[in-house]
Amino acid sequence: MILTQFRLLFLICLLVSSCASIDKVKRQIATTVQVAEGSARQVIVDIQQFAGGKKVVTITGYSFEGYQDISAVLNSAVRILDKYNPETHIINLGHLTGDDLSIYSMAKSRGFTTIIILSSAAINSLSSMEEVDMAFVVKDKNLGGFIESTKKLSATSQAIVASSDIIYALGGGEIVYAELREALSLDKEIYFTSMEVNHNLAKQRAEEQGYTDLQNYKGKAEQLKSKLKPF
């Protein structure tokens, strides 16, 4: 009886200790992606420690909207990666999905360490990101951008902007627009090039919202173009 009670107490202690660290959880997603999860503030600290003095280069742009010309995106990525040294910089992709993720493979082939910063609301997307060395997940119900009906950045976007030393925006929608505005206010080094969203997807979404004559295939981030460095 005493032995049984001891075993029960031992199991309870194991469970408590395994759940004790809520602010910072490290776990494995799929096969290779290491994950650190926490508040925006904790993620910012974690990235600083992980970078070890290296600068973070963020390449961002359209996500769910997709691109009309993916080859232009990949060509731009080559030009960006060729500018930096893996010994002094690491690569972060902001809000890019689908074929854009091949940028990670390009970065890895050049010897770069790769990271991603994303919302806990999008954590399932990590299963397709095997080229990422470390994923930093912000506890956030929003995917990014401004919190609804405010001009305050979501926790995820706060972490992305704060952690980025250099930002390259390959076009971008509302989320990227919000992040670039904040980055400008912090005097970050930001570069922008115009890109069009996927036309078919844009038309489909416009029709769902009651618009039938879509003329502009550039996202909201285009409004900040004149304030950003071209590349």
C-alpha positions in Angstrom: 0.0 0.0 0.0 2.8 2.4 1.0 4.7 1.5 -2.2 1.6 2.1 -4.3 1.1 5.6 -2.8 4.7 6.4 -3.3 4.4 5.5 -7.0 1.3 7.6 -7.3 3.1 10.6 -5.7 6.1 10.1 -8.0 3.8 10.2 -11.1 2.1 13.3 -9.9 5.4 15.0 -9.5 6.5 14.1 -13.0 3.3 15.5 -14.4 3.6 18.8 -12.5 7.2 19.3 -13.5 6.5 18.6 -17.1 3.7 21.2 -17.1 5.5 23.8 -15.0 7.0 25.9 -17.8 4.0 27.5 -19.5 5.7 30.7 -20.7 8.4 28.8 -22.6 7.6 25.4 -24.1 10.0 23.6 -26.4 8.7 20.8 -28.4 9.0 18.9 -31.7 6.7 19.4 -34.6 6.7 16.9 -37.5 10.3 15.5 -37.8 12.8 18.3 -37.6 11.4 21.6 -36.5 12.4 22.7 -33.0 9.9 25.0 -31.4 10.1 27.6 -28.6 6.8 29.0 -27.5 5.9 32.0 -25.3 4.7 35.5 -25.0 5.9 38.2 -27.5 8.4 39.5 -24.9 9.7 36.0 -24.2 10.0 35.2 -27.9 12.0 38.4 -28.5 14.4 37.4 -25.8 14.7 33.8 -27.1 15.5 35.0 -30.6 18.2 37.4 -29.3 19.8 34.5 -27.4 19.4 32.1 -30.4 20.9 34.6 -32.8 24.0 35.0 -30.6 24.9 38.4 -32.0 24.0 37.6 -35.6 21.6 40.0 -37.4 18.1 38.7 -38.4 17.1 39.3 -42.0 13.4 39.0 -42.5 12.0 38.3 -45.9 8.2 38.9 -45.9 5.3 39.5 -48.3 2.0 37.9 -49.3 0.8 34.8 -47.5 -2.7 33.6 -48.1 -2.9 35.8 -51.2 -0.1 34.1 -53.0 2.0 35.6 -55.8 1.2 36.0 -59.5 4.9 35.5 -60.5 6.6 33.1 -58.1 9.8 33.2 -60.2 10.1 37.0 -59.5 9.9 36.2 -55.7 12.6 33.5 -55.9 14.9 35.7 -58.1 14.5 38.5 -55.5 15.3 36.0 -52.7 18.6 35.1 -54.5 19.6 38.7 -54.7 18.8 39.2 -51.0 20.7 36.1 -49.9 23.7 36.9 -52.0 24.1 40.2 -50.0 24.7 38.5 -46.6 27.1 36.2 -44.9 25.8 33.1 -42.9 28.5 33.8 -40.3 26.9 37.2 -39.4 23.2 36.9 -40.4 20.3 34.5 -40.0 17.2 34.3 -42.3 13.6 34.6 -41.1 10.6 34.3 -43.4 7.6 36.4 -42.4 4.1 35.3 -43.5 5.3 33.5 -46.6 3.7 30.2 -47.5 3.5 27.6 -50.2 6.1 27.8 -52.9 7.7 30.8 -51.2 9.0 28.4 -48.5 11.6 27.2 -51.0 13.5 30.3 -50.0 14.4 28.3 -46.8 16.0 25.6 -49.0 17.9 28.3 -50.8 19.1 29.8 -47.6 20.1 26.5 -46.1 22.1 25.6 -49.2 24.1 28.8 -48.7 24.8 27.8 -45.1 22.3 30.2 -43.3 20.6 29.4 -40.1 16.8 29.7 -40.6 14.1 30.7 -38.3 10.4 31.5 -38.4 8.3 33.6 -36.1 4.6 32.8 -36.2 1.4 32.9 -34.2 0.2 29.9 -32.2 -3.0 30.2 -34.3 -0.9 29.0 -37.3 1.2 26.4 -35.5 -0.1 23.6 -37.7 1.6 25.1 -40.7 5.0 24.0 -39.2 4.5 20.5 -40.5 5.5 21.7 -44.0 8.6 23.6 -42.9 11.3 21.1 -42.5 14.1 23.5 -43.6 13.5 25.7 -40.6 16.1 25.3 -37.9 14.0 27.0 -35.1 10.4 28.1 -34.9 9.4 30.8 -32.4 5.7 30.6 -31.7 4.0 33.6 -30.1 1.0 32.9 -28.0 -1.5 34.9 -30.0 -5.1 34.4 -31.3 -4.3 36.7 -34.2 -2.2 35.7 -37.2 -0.5 39.2 -37.3 -1.2 42.8 -38.2 -3.3 45.2 -36.2 -5.6 43.9 -33.5 -9.1 44.3 -34.8 -10.6 47.8 -34.7 -7.3 49.2 -33.3 -3.9 50.5 -34.6 -2.1 48.3 -32.1 0.1 45.5 -33.4 -0.8 42.0 -32.5 1.7 40.1 -30.3 3.0 38.1 -33.3 3.7 41.2 -35.4 5.4 42.9 -32.4 7.8 40.0 -32.1 8.5 39.9 -35.8 9.3 43.7 -36.0 11.3 43.8 -32.8 13.4 40.8 -33.7 14.2 41.9 -37.3 17.3 43.9 -37.9 16.7 44.1 -41.7 13.4 43.7 -43.5 12.7 42.9 -47.1 9.1 43.1 -48.2 8.2 41.5 -51.5 4.9 43.3 -51.7 2.5 42.6 -48.9 -1.1 42.8 -47.7 -2.6 44.3 -44.6 -0.5 42.4 -42.1 2.8 43.4 -43.7 1.5 47.0 -44.0 1.0 47.1 -40.3 4.4 45.7 -39.6 6.2 48.0 -42.0 4.5 51.0 -40.4 5.8 50.0 -37.0 9.3 49.2 -38.4 9.4 52.7 -40.0 8.6 54.3 -36.6 11.5 52.3 -35.1 13.9 53.4 -37.9 14.5 49.8 -39.0 16.4 49.1 -42.2 13.6 48.3 -44.7 13.6 47.4 -48.4 10.6 47.0 -50.6 9.8 45.8 -54.1 6.4 45.7 -55.8 4.8 42.4 -56.4 1.3 41.4 -57.5 -0.9 38.9 -55.7 -2.2 35.8 -57.5 -4.8 37.2 -59.8 -7.2 34.3 -59.7 -7.2 34.2 -55.9 -7.6 38.0 -55.7 -10.6 37.8 -58.1 -12.2 35.0 -56.1 -11.9 36.8 -52.8 -13.1 40.1 -54.4 -16.2 38.3 -55.7 -16.8 36.8 -52.3 -16.9 40.4 -50.9 -19.1 41.7 -53.7 -16.5 43.3 -56.0 -16.6 42.3 -59.6 -14.2 44.7 -61.3 -10.8 44.3 -59.6 -8.2 46.5 -61.2 -5.3 46.6 -58.6 -3.4 43.4 -57.8 -1.0 45.0 -55.4 -1.4 44.8 -51.7 -1.8 47.5 -49.0 1.9 47.6 -48.3 2.3 49.3 -51.7 1.1 52.5 -50.0 4.4 52.7 -48.1 6.6 52.2 -51.1 7.8 55.8 -51.3 9.0 55.7 -47.7 11.0 52.5 -48.1 14.3 51.7 -49.8 14.0 50.0 -53.2 16.0 46.9 -54.1 
